[in-house]
Amino acid sequence: MKTFTLPGTDIVAPNVVLGVMRIGSKTDDEVRELVRTARDAGIDFIDHADVYGDDLHGCEQRFSEAMQLTPSQRDELTIQTKAGIVREGPYFDFSYEHLIESVEGSLKALDTDRIDVLLLHRPDALVEPAEVARAFDELESSGKVRAFGVSNHTPRQIDLLRKYVKQPIVANQLQLSITHAPIVTQGVSTNMLAEQQSMTLDGGGIVDYCRLNDITVQAWSPFQAGFFTGVFLGSDDYPELNAVIDRLAAQYDVSPIAIATAWITRHPAQMQVVLGTTTPERVADAAKGSDLPLTRAEWYELFRAAGHIVP
């Protein structure tokens, strides 16, 4: 498993992350097997959010109840969670009061004394960045949160926060897969007016912006064809792509899911892949893509087979 020091922190992180948004209905044994498989593969970074689960903080609590971590076991994990979505609204809330309340709820549900990384979960159009800064200062000074980041934010939204927030923004969690790659394709096809993929959306250039500002891109839904439209692996909708994936999987002696993982980890931006599966075997197989040495030609072959244009 390839690791790196998360910029702006002293956290040594793997480039594959275990996302646990679907563990709400899992038994203790199933949760422990999932985490054990991830740990055996070198994944010690766990991604949560307060809204994951049927109830608020549901998956966080399911995790802590199943794992029953000792202090030393807790120290071996990097636990990340998110705040800012009010699911019952539905709306977004980055107010000081909501962020503090959410973190307190996460700490209680996770049965821990600190969150390693806290992400603002999708942008709040009504954000008052001074309130975010006040919350971050309090959470940091109390030792309740070690590092801070965002999710699904544009360059300008991050700049607005950084004008007020003194802590570094260490991560931005964005949807990215071989088939859902606008944050990559728009850079490849800039100024090709007739091509949809050349459109600059959401401020544009978020991958380059993150690289310039030492912000780690965390890729969520890395195997989804689109926005929760089903996986592309083995899908009849992507015959050319799957033919290339299968050939490379045989060449490297790995499963197709490892190739899909490697397409993201091969990018020099040093991205993290956030796995959403609760199947231990798929976690182990995906982890093998962590440092798979895809060549530039292989990366672009996958890119083109997914339907993206290379001028």
C-alpha positions in Angstrom: 0.0 0.0 0.0 1.4 3.4 -1.1 1.4 6.0 1.7 2.2 9.7 2.0 2.1 12.4 4.6 -1.2 14.2 4.3 0.0 17.8 3.5 -0.4 20.2 6.4 -0.5 17.4 8.9 1.7 14.7 10.5 -0.8 12.0 9.4 0.8 9.2 7.3 -2.1 8.2 5.1 -2.7 5.3 2.6 -3.9 6.3 -0.9 -6.9 4.0 -0.5 -9.5 4.8 2.2 -12.2 2.6 3.7 -15.6 4.4 3.4 -18.2 3.0 5.8 -21.4 4.8 4.7 -23.1 1.4 4.2 -22.3 -0.4 7.4 -25.5 0.6 9.2 -27.2 -2.8 8.8 -24.0 -4.8 9.2 -23.4 -7.1 12.2 -20.5 -6.7 14.6 -18.7 -9.6 13.0 -19.3 -8.2 9.5 -17.9 -4.8 10.4 -14.9 -6.3 12.1 -14.2 -8.5 9.1 -14.4 -5.5 6.8 -12.0 -3.4 8.9 -9.7 -6.3 9.5 -9.5 -7.0 5.7 -8.8 -3.3 5.1 -6.1 -3.3 7.8 -4.4 -6.4 6.3 -4.3 -4.6 3.0 -2.7 -1.6 4.5 -5.8 0.6 4.8 -5.9 2.3 8.2 -7.9 5.4 7.2 -11.6 5.3 7.8 -14.1 7.7 6.2 -17.3 8.6 8.0 -20.0 11.3 8.0 -22.6 12.3 10.6 -25.4 11.7 8.1 -24.4 8.1 7.1 -26.9 5.6 8.3 -30.6 5.5 8.9 -30.2 7.7 12.0 -28.0 10.7 12.6 -24.5 9.4 13.5 -25.8 5.9 12.8 -22.8 4.5 11.0 -20.4 6.2 13.3 -22.1 4.5 16.2 -22.3 1.1 14.4 -18.6 1.3 13.8 -17.7 2.0 17.4 -20.1 -0.6 18.9 -18.7 -3.2 16.6 -15.0 -2.4 16.9 -14.8 -1.6 20.6 -11.4 0.0 20.1 -8.9 0.2 22.9 -6.9 3.4 23.1 -3.9 1.8 21.4 -6.1 0.4 18.6 -7.7 3.9 18.2 -4.2 5.4 17.8 -3.5 3.0 14.9 -6.4 4.5 12.8 -7.0 7.8 11.1 -10.7 8.6 11.5 -12.3 11.2 9.2 -15.8 12.4 9.4 -17.9 15.1 7.8 -20.4 17.7 9.0 -22.7 20.3 7.3 -25.6 18.4 5.8 -29.0 18.6 7.6 -30.6 15.6 6.0 -34.1 16.1 7.5 -34.2 19.6 6.0 -32.8 19.0 3.6 -30.3 21.8 3.6 -26.7 22.6 4.4 -25.5 24.3 7.6 -21.9 25.5 8.2 -22.9 27.7 11.2 -20.7 27.7 14.3 -23.5 26.1 16.3 -24.2 23.3 13.8 -20.5 22.4 13.3 -19.8 22.2 17.0 -22.9 20.2 17.7 -22.1 17.8 14.9 -18.6 17.2 16.0 -19.7 16.6 19.6 -22.2 14.0 18.3 -19.6 12.3 16.2 -17.2 12.1 19.1 -19.9 10.5 21.2 -21.0 8.1 18.5 -17.4 7.1 17.6 -16.5 6.8 21.3 -13.3 8.8 20.8 -11.7 11.9 22.1 -10.7 13.4 18.7 -11.5 13.4 15.0 -8.4 13.2 12.9 -9.8 14.9 9.8 -13.1 16.9 9.7 -14.5 17.7 6.2 -17.2 20.3 5.4 -19.8 18.0 3.7 -20.8 19.8 0.4 -20.9 23.6 0.1 -23.3 25.7 2.1 -24.6 28.5 -0.1 -25.3 30.6 3.0 -21.8 30.0 4.5 -20.5 32.7 6.8 -16.7 31.9 6.7 -16.0 33.8 9.9 -18.3 31.3 11.7 -16.5 28.4 10.2 -13.2 29.9 11.3 -14.6 30.3 14.9 -15.7 26.7 14.9 -12.4 25.4 13.5 -10.4 27.4 16.1 -12.4 26.0 19.0 -12.3 22.5 17.7 -8.6 22.7 17.1 -7.7 24.4 20.4 -9.7 21.8 22.4 -7.9 18.9 20.7 -11.2 17.6 19.3 -10.2 17.9 15.7 -6.6 17.6 14.3 -7.1 18.7 10.7 -9.7 20.2 8.5 -10.9 19.8 4.9 -13.9 20.1 2.5 -15.9 18.0 0.2 -17.2 18.9 -3.3 -15.9 22.5 -3.1 -14.7 24.6 -6.0 -11.5 26.7 -6.0 -13.3 29.9 -5.2 -15.3 28.4 -2.4 -12.1 27.1 -0.9 -10.4 30.6 -1.4 -13.3 32.2 0.5 -12.8 29.9 3.4 -9.1 30.3 3.4 -9.5 34.1 3.7 -10.9 33.5 7.2 -9.7 30.1 8.4 -6.2 29.9 9.7 -5.9 26.1 9.6 -4.8 24.5 6.3 -7.5 22.9 4.1 -5.9 19.5 3.8 -8.4 17.5 1.6 -11.2 18.0 -0.9 -13.4 14.9 -1.4 -14.7 14.9 -5.0 -16.6 12.4 -7.2 -14.1 10.8 -9.6 -14.0 7.6 -11.6 -12.8 6.6 -15.1 -16.3 7.3 -16.5 -17.2 10.2 -14.2 -14.2 12.5 -14.7 -15.2 16.1 -15.5 -12.5 17.4 -13.1 -9.9 15.7 -15.4 -11.5 15.9 -18.8 -12.1 19.6 -18.9 -8.4 20.2 -18.6 -7.5 17.8 -21.4 -9.9 19.4 -23.8 -9.7 23.0 -22.9 -11.0 25.4 -25.7 -12.6 22.6 -27.8 -15.8 24.5 -28.1 -17.8 21.6 -29.7 -17.0 19.1 -27.0 -19.1 18.9 -23.9 -16.1 17.6 -21.8 -14.2 20.9 -22.5 -16.7 22.9 -20.5 -15.3 24.6 -17.5 -17.7 23.9 -14.6 -17.7 24.8 -10.9 -14.8 27.2 -11.2 -12.7 24.9 -13.2 -9.2 23.5 -12.6 -10.0 22.0 -9.2 -7.4 19.2 -9.6 -4.6 21.7 -10.5 -5.8 24.1 -7.7 -5.5 21.3 -5.2 -2.0 20.4 -6.3 -0.9 24.0 -6.2 -2.3 24.4 -2.7 -1.3 21.1 -1.1 -4.9 19.8 -0.9 -5.4 16.1 -1.2 -8.1 15.0 -3.6 -10.1 12.2 -2.2 -12.1 10.4 -5.0 -15.5 9.2 -3.9 -17.7 6.7 -6.0 -14.5 5.5 -7.8 -16.4 2.7 -9.5 -19.7 4.4 -10.2 -20.5 5.2 -13.8 -22.2 8.5 -12.8 -24.0 9.9 -9.8 -25.0 6.6 -8.2 -26.1 5.2 -11.5 -24.4 1.8 -11.0 -20.9 0.6 -11.4 -19.2 0.6 -14.8 -17.2 -2.6 -14.0 -18.8 -5.5 -15.9 -21.5 -3.2 -17.3 -22.9 -3.8 -20.8 -23.0 0.0 -21.2 -19.2 0.1 -21.3 -18.0 -2.8 -23.4 -14.9 -1.1 -24.8 -13.8 0.1 -21.4 -14.3 -3.3 -19.7 -12.4 -5.0 -22.5 -9.4 -2.8 -21.8 -9.8 -3.2 -18.0 -10.0 -7.0 -18.3 -6.9 -7.1 -20.5 -4.9 -5.0 -18.1 -6.2 -7.0 -15.1 -4.9 -10.2 -16.8 -1.6 -8.5 -17.6 -1.0 -7.3 -14.1 -2.6 -10.4 -12.5 -5.2 -8.5 -10.5 -8.9 -8.1 -10.4 -10.6 -5.4 -12.6 -11.4 -3.3 -9.6 -7.7 -2.9 -9.0 -7.3 -1.4 -12.4 -10.1 1.0 -11.7 -8.4 2.0 -8.5 -5.0 2.3 -10.2 -6.4 4.7 -12.8 -7.0 7.2 -10.0 -3.9 6.5 -7.9 -1.7 6.7 -11.0 -2.5 10.4 -11.2 0.5 12.5 -10.0 -1.8 14.6 -7.8 -1.4 11.8 -5.2 -5.1 11.2 -4.8 -6.8 9.0 -2.3 -9.5 6.5 -3.4 -12.5 6.2 -1.1 -14.0 2.7 -1.3 -17.7 2.4 -0.6 -18.0 -1.4 -0.7 -18.8 -3.5 2.3 -17.6 -6.7 0.7 -14.2 -7.6 2.2 -13.0 -9.4 -0.9 -13.6 -6.3 -3.0 -11.7 -4.1 -0.5 -8.7 -6.5 -0.7 -8.9 -6.6 -4.5 -9.2 -2.8 -4.9 -6.3 -2.2 -2.5 -4.0 -4.0 -5.0 -4.4 -1.1 -7.3 -2.7 1.2 -4.8 0.7 1.3 -6.4 0.0 -0.6 -9.6 2.4 1.0 -12.2 0.1 1.8 -15.0 2.0 3.4 -17.9 1.0 6.7 -19.3 -0.2 4.9 -22.4 -2.3 2.5 -20.4 -3.8 5.4 -18.4 -4.8 7.2 -21.5 -6.1 4.0 -23.2 -8.5 3.6 -20.3 -9.4 7.3 -20.5 -10.3 7.0 -24.2 -12.1 3.7 -23.8 -14.4 5.4 -21.3 -15.5 7.8 -24.0 -13.4 10.8 -23.2 -11.7 12.6 -26.0 -8.0 13.0 -26.4 -7.5 15.7 -29.1 
